Amino acid sequence: MLKTTERLHLRVAGATSRELGLSRGTQLRGSLAAAYTKYAELFRVLGVSEAQEREGADRVIEVLQGWRPAAAEELAGIAEGSGLELAQIAALNARTEIIAMGPRGSSECSTITAQIDGHRYGVQTWDWHIELDPFWHTHEVTGPGYRYAGLTEQGIVSKIGVNEAGLALHFNILGHQADGPGGVPMHVLSSVVLSECATVREAVELIRSAPIASSSAFTMLDGTEAVSVEMSPAGVFEIAEVDGAVQRTNHFQNSTPLAHQKTEVYEPDSTERLELIRERLSSGAPSDLPAMVELLVSGAGDPPLSCVADMSKQYGERWATLATIETDPDARMIRILDGMPTEAAGAEWRELRA
């Protein structure tokens, strides 16, 4: 994948949530409007009208004001710092929930955790629309709560990351028939988990307390355990590690939400990717992080663990692996490759410590 510019890195800091938002919004003032415009175009392509988008953004703001007022204040700070409307910032942070209002879904990602020499590590591909590749960046966030670092998109408070307490969070989208914007946006929930939780157990407890109306999986790991938490309107379900490892793609593994999954969106691709990962792991656990990343490399005829955009298709159908991520919670470290696992060997990774 051709990279034409150096990837942006933000140092977001503030004593209050509003100041955090101002810091982020001010630094993104030159690019955030273009990012929102491209997302608005995607919403329309995926069948979400402007009125639906605005309704979804308004509902999200209302939910956050009731559940975590500080999170709503942070979004308001981003709007103030960037010059965009609050509804536009809310729509970006709720892009998962707003896309779910339409008849078509997006994205495919694959995540693995494993133990190597007694330490837990995570690796992930982040697959998204290639047209949105210019609008993601890395960041370090220092404000109320735990400091965290990771990868996110323009104007969005969090995605994949690790915090200074030693909690790492990976992110995969899921799809349930009842998904919508009536709860906390998953990207905002990621920020709340990383800033408030020191362990997997604390994170699961927080997630269970949150108003959930959309679907994603947070695969989280600390020094003592890893778990993939499936969130949906049907409830919150834990997928525990087996033989010291967790594997996650884009379908529910718990039978309750699986019964009402948007199967047509992610299947059979998601199941095929998971089966390939598990087949590769059946011969033994990976010996090191490069070996873990190698598990996510697709060969000829394999399911697309490494996703290459089909440029003959239209916007909304051209998915690519935009980034490859490694997390090391014991070291409070995340490493991010601007590209695919196939490019990992000898590539320059961006290394951040929370």
URBEL-V249007 format. One record per backbone hydrogen bond with DSSP energy under -1.0 kcal/mol. CO is the residue of the C=O (numbers start at 1). NH is the residue of the N-H. If there is no record, write none. Layout:
# URBEL-V249007
[[CO;NH] [CO;NH]]
This chain:
# URBEL-V249007
[[8;138] [10;140] [12;142] [16;20] [17;21] [18;22] [19;23] [20;24] [21;25] [22;26] [23;27] [24;28] [26;29] [28;31] [28;32] [31;35] [32;36] [33;37] [34;38] [35;39] [36;40] [37;41] [38;42] [39;43] [40;44] [41;45] [42;46] [43;48] [44;47] [49;53] [50;54] [51;55] [52;56] [53;57] [54;58] [55;59] [56;60] [57;61] [58;62] [59;63] [60;64] [61;65] [62;66] [63;67] [64;68] [68;71] [68;72] [69;73] [70;74] [71;75] [72;76] [73;77] [74;78] [75;79] [76;80] [77;81] [78;82] [79;83] [85;89] [86;90] [87;91] [88;92] [89;93] [90;94] [92;95] [94;98] [95;99] [96;100] [98;101] [99;102] [110;125] [111;248] [112;123] [114;121] [116;119] [119;116] [121;114] [122;327] [123;112] [124;325] [126;322] [126;323] [128;320] [129;132] [130;133] [132;135] [135;154] [137;152] [138;10] [139;150] [140;12] [141;148] [142;14] [147;164] [148;141] [149;162] [150;139] [151;160] [152;137] [153;156] [160;151] [161;169] [162;149] [163;166] [167;163] [168;221] [169;161] [170;219] [172;217] [175;262] [176;179] [185;189] [186;190] [187;191] [188;192] [189;193] [190;194] [191;195] [192;196] [193;197] [195;146] [199;203] [200;204] [201;205] [202;206] [203;207] [204;208] [206;209] [207;210] [211;184] [213;180] [215;174] [216;231] [217;172] [218;229] [219;170] [220;227] [221;168] [225;222] [227;220] [228;239] [229;218] [230;237] [231;216] [232;235] [235;232] [237;230] [239;228] [242;245] [245;242] [246;113] [248;111] [254;258] [255;259] [257;260] [258;261] [260;177] [261;263] [262;265] [263;267] [266;270] [268;272] [269;273] [270;274] [271;275] [272;276] [273;277] [274;278] [275;279] [276;280] [277;281] [278;282] [281;284] [288;292] [289;293] [290;294] [293;296] [294;297] [299;302] [303;305] [307;321] [310;313] [314;317] [317;319] [318;130] [320;128] [323;126] [324;337] [325;124] [326;335] [327;122] [328;333] [332;354] [333;328] [334;352] [335;326] [336;350] [337;324] [337;339] [340;343] [341;344] [344;347] [350;336] [352;334]]
